[in-house]
Amino acid sequence: MRTVVIGAGEVGFTAAKLLSNEGHQVVLVETDGARVEHASENLDALVIHGNGASPRLLSEAGVDHSDLLVAASNSDEVNIIACLSAKSRGVKQTVARLHNSDYYDPRDEGRQEMLGIDHVIHTEEMATRNIRDALLVPGAANIDSFADGRIGVAEVILDRSSPAVGKTLKEIELPEHSLMVGVVRNGEALVPGGDTRIEVQDHVLLVSGRESLSRVVRAVATDTAPVRDVIIYGGGRVGLSLALALERERMSVKVIERDPDRARVVASELRRGLVLNSDALSEDFLLQERVDKTDAFVAVTGDDRANMLAAMYAGRLGARSTIAGLSSGEFAPLSDALGVDVTISPRVLASEAILRFVRRGEVVNVALLQSNAEMIELRVPQNGCRVTGRPLSEVSFPKGAIVGALLRDDEVVIPRGADSLRPGDDAVIFTIESAVDEVENLFAP
């Protein structure tokens, strides 16, 4: 597949790297000279210096004979123009990252079509949804939803008090219709067997029907009290969107915003939440605002360093759970060492969305894990494939991959070895990085 990527910021650069690693021919267009130099030195891609909205430059990039255009610059207008131009030249799929809600309404599919966009990446909305979902399932570090929200996967980080620690998988009592599909230990992912012994600080991945997920998490997590009070550090697009979403869930919300004008904007939008204008997070200030009593502290300013330090500080002062938004992947590996419970990355969220367009088989959804493992939702083709009609125990699944759940006729099924896959099933699969290609081949028509 030939792909043109517009913009070499965090999202564009990551998309180009991801697509190149998947074996695709990539052309990257960027206006900033320093980013062009960085991309040229670090990517296996053709990097062009120029404006991605220019018809002449798009022709130079070979958009006329490309299969996919990913518009991920910092300008919504440039991204829209690039998609319109690409569509007029016959590009099959266009993906655009948009910030401004004036251009994006998920309920209005006609607006996307009019703008020449097949799929919108709205990272602020995606980040808001991820953080909200994690807060609604206490004890989980991360929640991913599949099969139109019917199947849920929870990541739980186990501490010494977890009832699962020290036990083998077959000794752990999980609720019916649930499964532990993966374990990430010291950055390495594995599919646990019955004799796998669970250890402190393991990141375990649990799958079940979405409505049962909280009950499944409670079987292995320790702190599962409901989240009622949340402090949000940063009143930008993500901070405001999250505050509004949490208000709708009847949570008590407090927003700390450094810019006085932005603080007034946030205050005018919230119905019940409190907005504080402060440019420093001193211990006295945080304790005065009862950070030591809060259920969750979420840092989502535009500064990764500030987010990590604020979340770390809040956790040490006593906040029950801490979340940091990270635009760059630089700090994510430090989260465990710094005591930050959850990190949310727009870069990763955008990569997950893009992968759906470039993978083999009928890929419905993808969730990337920090260990480079993945949760993939694949639809079994109507005309069959190598996994159809055979018991799962007889399918030659690669080591490091397991089918965790199925959506069949609108019903969630946790399959066993004797079960077989049928055309039209949506299968949610945990797989380590080295097994991804083989899994996709199994589901290819």
Summary of the structure (lengths in Angstrom):
residues: 445
radius of gyration: 22.3
end to end distance: 18.1
largest distance: 64.9
contacts: 1575
relative contact order: 0.11
helix: 35%
strand: 27%
